[in-house]
Amino acid sequence: MVDSQTFVIVGASLAGAKAAETLRAEGFDGRIVLVGDEPVRPYERPPLSKGYLRGEVGFDDAAVHAEGFYEDQSIELLTSTTVTAIDPTSKVVTLDPGGSLPYDQVLLSTGAAPRSLSIPGSELAGIHYLRSIESCDALRGALETAERVVVVGGGWIGSEVAASARQLGKDVAMVEAAHVPLERVLGTEVGTIFKDLHTDHGVELHLGVGVEAFRGMDSAEEVVLADGTAVNGDLFVVGVGVIPRTELAEGAGLELNNGVIVDEYLATNVPGIWAAGDVANAYHPVLGSRIRLEHWSAALNQGPVAAKNMVGQKAAYTKIPYFFSDQYDLGMEYSGYAVDWDTLVFRGDQERREFIAFWLAQGRVVAGMNVNVWDVADQIASLVGSKRVVDVGQLEDPDIDLATLAGDR
């Protein structure tokens, strides 16, 4: 397919890099411009709170592609470059540096930015946010000399950073406004398992309490909690969620609501503009709802789907949501999307942390999480996608094959 069109991908992220790769794989021979504001080629973010942070893997291990890939594929990778505006009327993006660049289609894969704390003392040195390779390098360097780390936030990033810091031999305290870590996603009962996990590994937990201020001279020395407790440390990491980076989309007149609104084909309300990854609030035809996913698998898989649609295919994004986490000796995979549920079912041994948890609504599995139990994530995803009413007793019974319950056998 010889093509004179120019496709611009805004955001040299995992989603953007996989979209560029897919465009070439699908035969698009036009110009591909992949624009990233960071000085390095695209990389995956999960290692930033785990192996890369601990110094166990290097940048090449986290990179999406080998160094020569983009040149070999005739993909123009513009690093340290910002897209400052998209004009859908004239079909031009503005680059800094670089000026105006006409386009035929645009993919937004701008991701999300860490939600910052706006409390007294939040501008002090020694307070870290983790999102980019640069911020991870700074945190990794600070960890070399730190003795006591305070993590504000008990979500996935906070929990993984706390675990990594403990694995590096640091004293760690975690502050979380919810009653248990990960409560918003997993609920109290499963969140308690993670609370006990961190307690067993020596993390000092301050749960059910918010933060009021940081205090210190030149750098943060303690964080003051809402109950008056002062938690001291020489290094602070804040992980209190992210905000989708929608500034460009807003300026271009795209429909927004908790991200950029896209349909099941990842198309926005403006023809020729698409969105994928953390920034996209996409309609999911299997689940029948709109979902914005802040996880690796969405970026990995939505980028290619968007690319296929950019070249005229009609590919709906139907993959069941998936994410994973590793904390200490606990590895888990979560498949599905549970916002509301009425039943929680366990299969396996919770005491040994070798189990599968299932969240059900009206007898149907809406999500499942396998903890230190492997090679079942696809079966759980099939079960979620089947929307079949399942017998709780069979769900609890490890001798009954999950594929059978999903109707795959």
Steps between C-alpha positions, in 0.01 A plus 500: 500500500681810374352800674575869505309560823655621826388340825607677819509314830502739794666327793804273462349261753439126494167561325659737251796275427282192448271701273795607285622141483154379398460763229807362327395139561162573341668636188479876550785649298432866570680730740479412871608765749517384864534796734617473861587766755754276675861475377492121463327251274167347616509271803262303718411644841439193724874449568524853641347392831657155499811359331636822350451689827689229686783504246433145382431591136625779277333736256540264204294243691219754543516642147216404267733446205871462440687820429515463122137398453354840412765581242469154347123544471524856364317633804599858582549500878514856628623498861512804730223643286162629613180527299356833609182501289287295262286686248240260355375762253832558326624151598825629644683418823740751650833367628743658744760494362402444140212729417203393291453145373205416271333168573240269354422313823606538862516254788503641852696278738594770747443287810446643844688716750538435874244671718694739723434593860423865563560522874736711711859394442427309181763708318782378727787299359505129571143438379486275195233406246552198280389505137792543262839338461653830611296507821588135562872569454473783753315279746742213451791732569333637814430147624871423502557726799154504660441303816130554557245536219146628544253409226185710480234295325417131514390437143698295251790742461525570873480132590761398244739780598461409867580137418801595288636729772468221756671259263784753483525483879343836582271575792162577345182665619184514289220754545163425340166678541305178446474235770718253307733525201333464160154523656355706214579228244487178699269574792569465871529121524758454225669827591555355848710224345732767359499685833618182671757444225663836565477457877671162474784667310549770761319797348364747755140566397294813569157418358170683493663840532588775254799731487489866603851636442866430444746660739872559479766761451648476150354157430210297637567337835153386599142483380225606736186289489141610553497344848806705603752219465835604352669230291867570449720397211790613285329411172132538407318345204150616406274267304143628518378428150536656157316747280458437125696746289216654303625857443566445129169320454313783667666756275407293195134489601488130583227368728635449852374320809761339722732493201437517127169343403544234229279226361584130484722574199693762702370781278432841654213728404730677251563300179863401454592527869531190718604436860653200678648409838461684831346807339217313322159448659381227267168328456548127560245300297539178700459663840247750370650798676755774453839433663823696532777256586825615661681174444771352284275262309271776375795694359650182355181395324311821425787651300489222239118509480506874438766452231290239319206737495720783375573293188134429440433179686200466730663354812313539827693499826349205688783373720392439858685744731814351653776614729767343717707583804801353679560580865764305696427132431141567395417512132150565378297548183159667488257448214170684466355819633320500834345829604204356690460143619278309740705185556867421555612141453840343569652187347821380663699583812482861619733431795779390266409775254437249224145556383261644247247764605184553298277807515140426398198714422164325468671164467736605222876533543598860428866461601745241623846525653747213512761532775806275468285273282605503137375424149139582581472868400364417153240268651392770746473751216283254305281453805455875533430541131249216493269681747372158604329447832725262693447280801697633797579149622655412165693825497651416840590143400860480368420168332254663260666645194445873453481455123201273551324764708564755223346265243827458313489121539 
